[in-house]
Amino acid sequence: MEMLVCVKIGKKWIQNTCSATYTSFVDIPS
């Protein structure tokens, strides 16, 4: 299964079709 990604910029989450079970969290400092 592919891992879908959520991107966090500061305190705002940019959700890119996040999966409830397979989700990678990327924290981007702003």
PQR file of N, CA, C, O and H, with PARSE charges and radii, in Angstrom:
ATOM      1  N   MET A   1       0.845  -1.209   0.000 -0.4000 1.5000
ATOM      2  CA  MET A   1       0.000   0.000   0.000 -0.0000 2.0000
ATOM      3  C   MET A   1       0.877   1.254   0.000  0.5500 1.7000
ATOM      4  O   MET A   1       1.930   1.302   0.636 -0.5500 1.4000
ATOM      5  N   GLU A   2       0.416   2.247  -0.720 -0.4000 1.5000
ATOM      6  CA  GLU A   2       1.185   3.488  -0.740 -0.0000 2.0000
ATOM      7  C   GLU A   2       0.932   4.294   0.522  0.5500 1.7000
ATOM      8  O   GLU A   2      -0.167   4.251   1.076 -0.5500 1.4000
ATOM      9  H   GLU A   2      -0.439   2.209  -1.236  0.4000 1.0000
ATOM     10  N   MET A   3       1.925   5.018   0.975 -0.4000 1.5000
ATOM     11  CA  MET A   3       1.764   5.829   2.178 -0.0000 2.0000
ATOM     12  C   MET A   3       1.418   7.259   1.783  0.5500 1.7000
ATOM     13  O   MET A   3       2.203   7.951   1.134 -0.5500 1.4000
ATOM     14  H   MET A   3       2.818   5.053   0.524  0.4000 1.0000
ATOM     15  N   LEU A   4       0.235   7.678   2.186 -0.4000 1.5000
ATOM     16  CA  LEU A   4      -0.196   9.032   1.865 -0.0000 2.0000
ATOM     17  C   LEU A   4       0.368  10.007   2.890  0.5500 1.7000
ATOM     18  O   LEU A   4       0.630   9.642   4.036 -0.5500 1.4000
ATOM     19  H   LEU A   4      -0.402   7.116   2.712  0.4000 1.0000
ATOM     20  N   VAL A   5       0.549  11.239   2.466 -0.4000 1.5000
ATOM     21  CA  VAL A   5       1.285  12.189   3.287 -0.0000 2.0000
ATOM     22  C   VAL A   5       0.454  13.389   3.742  0.5500 1.7000
ATOM     23  O   VAL A   5      -0.302  13.988   2.978 -0.5500 1.4000
ATOM     24  H   VAL A   5       0.336  11.536   1.535  0.4000 1.0000
ATOM     25  N   CYS A   6       0.635  13.708   5.031 -0.4000 1.5000
ATOM     26  CA  CYS A   6       0.097  14.972   5.550 -0.0000 2.0000
ATOM     27  C   CYS A   6       1.291  15.902   5.785  0.5500 1.7000
ATOM     28  O   CYS A   6       2.294  15.494   6.371 -0.5500 1.4000
ATOM     29  H   CYS A   6       1.249  13.221   5.652  0.4000 1.0000
ATOM     30  N   VAL A   7       1.183  17.114   5.338 -0.4000 1.5000
ATOM     31  CA  VAL A   7       2.271  18.064   5.544 -0.0000 2.0000
ATOM     32  C   VAL A   7       1.842  19.135   6.538  0.5500 1.7000
ATOM     33  O   VAL A   7       0.790  19.759   6.401 -0.5500 1.4000
ATOM     34  H   VAL A   7       0.369  17.446   4.862  0.4000 1.0000
ATOM     35  N   LYS A   8       2.696  19.326   7.548 -0.4000 1.5000
ATOM     36  CA  LYS A   8       2.398  20.312   8.575 -0.0000 2.0000
ATOM     37  C   LYS A   8       3.308  21.526   8.402  0.5500 1.7000
ATOM     38  O   LYS A   8       4.532  21.418   8.482 -0.5500 1.4000
ATOM     39  H   LYS A   8       3.550  18.819   7.660  0.4000 1.0000
ATOM     40  N   ILE A   9       2.689  22.683   8.163 -0.4000 1.5000
ATOM     41  CA  ILE A   9       3.464  23.915   8.059 -0.0000 2.0000
ATOM     42  C   ILE A   9       3.089  24.800   9.238  0.5500 1.7000
ATOM     43  O   ILE A   9       1.985  25.341   9.303 -0.5500 1.4000
ATOM     44  H   ILE A   9       1.695  22.771   8.098  0.4000 1.0000
ATOM     45  N   GLY A  10       4.033  24.937  10.175 -0.4000 1.5000
ATOM     46  CA  GLY A  10       3.735  25.679  11.389 -0.0000 2.0000
ATOM     47  C   GLY A  10       2.703  24.915  12.191  0.5500 1.7000
ATOM     48  O   GLY A  10       2.963  23.792  12.623 -0.5500 1.4000
ATOM     49  H   GLY A  10       4.930  24.497  10.123  0.4000 1.0000
ATOM     50  N   LYS A  11       1.524  25.510  12.398 -0.4000 1.5000
ATOM     51  CA  LYS A  11       0.470  24.823  13.137 -0.0000 2.0000
ATOM     52  C   LYS A  11      -0.674  24.441  12.198  0.5500 1.7000
ATOM     53  O   LYS A  11      -1.724  23.976  12.640 -0.5500 1.4000
ATOM     54  H   LYS A  11       1.313  26.422  12.046  0.4000 1.0000
ATOM     55  N   LYS A  12      -0.455  24.643  10.898 -0.4000 1.5000
ATOM     56  CA  LYS A  12      -1.505  24.357   9.919 -0.0000 2.0000
ATOM     57  C   LYS A  12      -1.215  23.067   9.167  0.5500 1.7000
ATOM     58  O   LYS A  12      -0.139  22.907   8.590 -0.5500 1.4000
ATOM     59  H   LYS A  12       0.398  25.021  10.540  0.4000 1.0000
ATOM     60  N   TRP A  13      -2.178  22.147   9.176 -0.4000 1.5000
ATOM     61  CA  TRP A  13      -2.021  20.886   8.474 -0.0000 2.0000
ATOM     62  C   TRP A  13      -2.491  21.012   7.040  0.5500 1.7000
ATOM     63  O   TRP A  13      -3.613  21.442   6.768 -0.5500 1.4000
ATOM     64  H   TRP A  13      -3.051  22.278   9.645  0.4000 1.0000
ATOM     65  N   ILE A  14      -1.601  20.624   6.116 -0.4000 1.5000
ATOM     66  CA  ILE A  14      -1.992  20.557   4.715 -0.0000 2.0000
ATOM     67  C   ILE A  14      -2.239  19.097   4.411  0.5500 1.7000
ATOM     68  O   ILE A  14      -1.292  18.321   4.282 -0.5500 1.4000
ATOM     69  H   ILE A  14      -0.690  20.275   6.337  0.4000 1.0000
ATOM     70  N   GLN A  15      -3.496  18.710   4.294 -0.4000 1.5000
ATOM     71  CA  GLN A  15      -3.813  17.302   4.092 -0.0000 2.0000
ATOM     72  C   GLN A  15      -3.869  16.960   2.617  0.5500 1.7000
ATOM     73  O   GLN A  15      -4.599  17.577   1.842 -0.5500 1.4000
ATOM     74  H   GLN A  15      -4.266  19.340   4.398  0.4000 1.0000
ATOM     75  N   ASN A  16      -3.079  15.959   2.247 -0.4000 1.5000
ATOM     76  CA  ASN A  16      -3.050  15.519   0.858 -0.0000 2.0000
ATOM     77  C   ASN A  16      -3.607  14.105   0.810  0.5500 1.7000
ATOM     78  O   ASN A  16      -2.851  13.133   0.829 -0.5500 1.4000
ATOM     79  H   ASN A  16      -2.486  15.457   2.877  0.4000 1.0000
ATOM     80  N   THR A  17      -4.914  13.990   0.748 -0.4000 1.5000
ATOM     81  CA  THR A  17      -5.633  12.718   0.771 -0.0000 2.0000
ATOM     82  C   THR A  17      -5.025  11.757   1.784  0.5500 1.7000
ATOM     83  O   THR A  17      -4.531  10.686   1.430 -0.5500 1.4000
ATOM     84  H   THR A  17      -5.528  14.779   0.732  0.4000 1.0000
ATOM     85  N   CYS A  18      -5.070  12.155   3.037 -0.4000 1.5000
ATOM     86  CA  CYS A  18      -4.474  11.371   4.106 -0.0000 2.0000
ATOM     87  C   CYS A  18      -5.239  10.079   4.352  0.5500 1.7000
ATOM     88  O   CYS A  18      -6.467  10.039   4.273 -0.5500 1.4000
ATOM     89  H   CYS A  18      -5.471  13.024   3.325  0.4000 1.0000
ATOM     90  N   SER A  19      -4.492   9.029   4.650 -0.4000 1.5000
ATOM     91  CA  SER A  19      -5.117   7.755   4.981 -0.0000 2.0000
ATOM     92  C   SER A  19      -5.152   7.636   6.495  0.5500 1.7000
ATOM     93  O   SER A  19      -4.213   8.052   7.173 -0.5500 1.4000
ATOM     94  H   SER A  19      -3.494   9.062   4.715  0.4000 1.0000
ATOM     95  N   ALA A  20      -6.211   7.080   7.021 -0.4000 1.5000
ATOM     96  CA  ALA A  20      -6.371   6.974   8.462 -0.0000 2.0000
ATOM     97  C   ALA A  20      -5.376   5.957   9.031  0.5500 1.7000
ATOM     98  O   ALA A  20      -4.929   6.087  10.171 -0.5500 1.4000
ATOM     99  H   ALA A  20      -6.974   6.742   6.469  0.4000 1.0000
ATOM    100  N   THR A  21      -5.038   4.958   8.237 -0.4000 1.5000
ATOM    101  CA  THR A  21      -4.159   3.913   8.735 -0.0000 2.0000
ATOM    102  C   THR A  21      -2.726   4.075   8.250  0.5500 1.7000
ATOM    103  O   THR A  21      -1.776   3.786   8.978 -0.5500 1.4000
ATOM    104  H   THR A  21      -5.400   4.852   7.311  0.4000 1.0000
ATOM    105  N   TYR A  22      -2.579   4.545   6.996 -0.4000 1.5000
ATOM    106  CA  TYR A  22      -1.224   4.713   6.475 -0.0000 2.0000
ATOM    107  C   TYR A  22      -0.962   6.185   6.218  0.5500 1.7000
ATOM    108  O   TYR A  22      -1.254   6.708   5.143 -0.5500 1.4000
ATOM    109  H   TYR A  22      -3.351   4.780   6.405  0.4000 1.0000
ATOM    110  N   THR A  23      -0.406   6.841   7.223 -0.4000 1.5000
ATOM    111  CA  THR A  23      -0.161   8.269   7.101 -0.0000 2.0000
ATOM    112  C   THR A  23       1.232   8.651   7.588  0.5500 1.7000
ATOM    113  O   THR A  23       1.658   8.251   8.671 -0.5500 1.4000
ATOM    114  H   THR A  23      -0.168   6.415   8.096  0.4000 1.0000
ATOM    115  N   SER A  24       1.923   9.421   6.780 -0.4000 1.5000
ATOM    116  CA  SER A  24       3.244   9.917   7.135 -0.0000 2.0000
ATOM    117  C   SER A  24       3.123  11.401   7.450  0.5500 1.7000
ATOM    118  O   SER A  24       2.530  12.158   6.681 -0.5500 1.4000
ATOM    119  H   SER A  24       1.577   9.746   5.900  0.4000 1.0000
ATOM    120  N   PHE A  25       3.681  11.812   8.571 -0.4000 1.5000
ATOM    121  CA  PHE A  25       3.592  13.213   8.951 -0.0000 2.0000
ATOM    122  C   PHE A  25       4.931  13.918   8.712  0.5500 1.7000
ATOM    123  O   PHE A  25       5.966  13.528   9.254 -0.5500 1.4000
ATOM    124  H   PHE A  25       4.163  11.197   9.196  0.4000 1.0000
ATOM    125  N   VAL A  26       4.877  14.956   7.893 -0.4000 1.5000
ATOM    126  CA  VAL A  26       6.082  15.706   7.581 -0.0000 2.0000
ATOM    127  C   VAL A  26       5.966  17.094   8.193  0.5500 1.7000
ATOM    128  O   VAL A  26       5.065  17.861   7.853 -0.5500 1.4000
ATOM    129  H   VAL A  26       4.037  15.272   7.453  0.4000 1.0000
ATOM    130  N   ASP A  27       6.885  17.407   9.097 -0.4000 1.5000
ATOM    131  CA  ASP A  27       6.836  18.701   9.766 -0.0000 2.0000
ATOM    132  C   ASP A  27       7.779  19.677   9.074  0.5500 1.7000
ATOM    133  O   ASP A  27       8.999  19.514   9.119 -0.5500 1.4000
ATOM    134  H   ASP A  27       7.617  16.784   9.373  0.4000 1.0000
ATOM    135  N   ILE A  28       7.203  20.695   8.431 -0.4000 1.5000
ATOM    136  CA  ILE A  28       8.012  21.701   7.741 -0.0000 2.0000
ATOM    137  C   ILE A  28       8.026  22.991   8.553  0.5500 1.7000
ATOM    138  O   ILE A  28       6.991  23.639   8.706 -0.5500 1.4000
ATOM    139  H   ILE A  28       6.212  20.827   8.395  0.4000 1.0000
ATOM    140  N   PRO A  29       9.193  23.365   9.074 -0.5600 1.5000
ATOM    141  CA  PRO A  29       9.307  24.603   9.852  0.2800 2.0000
ATOM    142  C   PRO A  29       8.965  25.809   8.985  0.5500 1.7000
ATOM    143  O   PRO A  29       9.333  25.866   7.812 -0.5500 1.4000
ATOM    144  N   SER A  30       8.264  26.761   9.567 -0.4000 1.5000
ATOM    145  CA  SER A  30       7.888  27.929   8.781 -0.0000 2.0000
ATOM    146  C   SER A  30       8.582  29.177   9.317  0.5500 1.7000
ATOM    147  O   SER A  30       8.390  30.269   8.782 -0.5500 1.4000
ATOM    148  H   SER A  30       7.965  26.714  10.520  0.4000 1.0000
TER
END
